[in-house]
Amino acid sequence: MARMVKGAKRYVLLRGKDESGDDIVIDIFSRKGLDAAIIEGRVDEKDQVVKIDVLGRVALKNPKKP
């Protein structure tokens, strides 16, 4: 599980199909992890990579009634 800290930047890899053509691949990287994945060839130019800026936590409680 990726640790999400307010102000951190994360990179989300989105791939429609894996190498065998079956599954959708979603992965979260830090900048260092993304650079390592690119060097190792695990991330291709056809892959979609989205940069995320973590804003903080959201309380998932019931909304207050007016």
Number of C-alpha atoms within 10 A of each C-alpha: 4 9 7 14 13 10 11 13 15 22 18 16 18 17 17 13 12 10 7 6 8 9 11 10 13 12 12 18 18 16 13 9 13 20 13 14 14 13 10 9 10 10 18 12 8 9 14 14 20 11 14 13 13 13 12 11 9 6 7 6 6 6 7 5 4 3
